[in-house]
Amino acid sequence: MANIKKGDTILMLSGKNKGKKGKVIKVNPEKMTLIVEGINVAKRHQKPMQKNPGGIIEKALPFAASKAILVCPRCGKPTRISVTKVEGKNMRSCLKCEEIMDKV
């Protein structure tokens, strides 16, 4: 799960949200799932409490990480990544433009 991290932009490969892009909010490496804003959103009925008024809210639900691919921040294309060593540290790099993204 070092491929996709919180804050990355991803592109959906399959499902009802195929072709949509979104920013990763949360990554769960144990279950291999992602939560992305604006993708796989469901409506939930919430009871009123002291802190919130309640009503119908939209909540992003987790989905399998295999249904998403990382979008390179430099070239803007969906790409797989490779892990390369730079000065003794592992860095993620785009396979299309070969630019280094950040630390693993």
N, C-alpha and C positions, 0 to 999 in steps of 0.2 A: 504493500500500500504506500510505498514511498513515492509512487508515481504522481499521485494527486494529493495536494495538501489544502488546508484551509486557506481561502483567499484566491485560489486558482480559478480561472475561467474554464468551463468545460462545455462540450457539445454532446448532446444526446444522440446516440446511434440507433436506438430502437424504441419501440413503445409509442404511446399516445403523444409523447412530447418529442418525437423524433425531429431533429433539425434545430431545436431550441438551444440557446446558449444561456448560461447562468453562472453566478459566482458561488463557490462552495462555502457553505456556512459551517458544516461539521463533517468530520470523517470518523467512521467507526472501523478501525482496522481488524477487530476481532470478528465482526460480522461481515466485513467487506462491503459496507454500505456508505452512501453519501447522502447528505441533506443539502440541497441547492435551492437558493431563493428563486421563486417563480416557476419551479419545475416540480411536478408531482404534488400539486397543492390540492388539499381536500378541505371541505367546510366542516367545522365542528360547532356544535351547539354548547355554549358555555353558560353555566349558571352564574347569576350575579353574586359577587363577593364584595368585601370592603374595598379591595384594591382595584377591581375592574367592574365595569357595569354589566358585563355579560353580553349575551346575544350570539350571533353567528359570526365566527371568526374563521379566517383562512389559515391553515397550518401546513407547512412543508413537511412531507413525509419522506422517510428514507427509501432509497432504491439501490439496486445492485451496482457496484462500481464498474462491473464489466459492461454496463450499458452506456458508459460515458467515455469520452476521450478528451485528453487535455488540449487546450488551445494555446499555442505559443504566444506569449505576450509581445514578442518582438516582430514576428512575421504575420501573426494573426491567423495562421492555418492550423487545423486540427492535426495533431502529430503524436507519435509515440515518442518516448524519451529514452536517452541512454544515460548511464551513470559513468562519468569520467572523473579521473583523479586530477586535481589541479592543486599544486603545492601541498600535497599530502592530504587533501580534503576531498571527499566525494561531492561532486556537483552534478545537478541535473542539466542535461543539454538537449536541445531540439534536434531531431534527426533530419529535419528539412533544411533549416537555415544554419544548423550547427552552432548556434549561440548558446552560451551558458546561461541558465535561468537563475538558479540559486543553490544553496546547500541542500543536501538530502536530509 
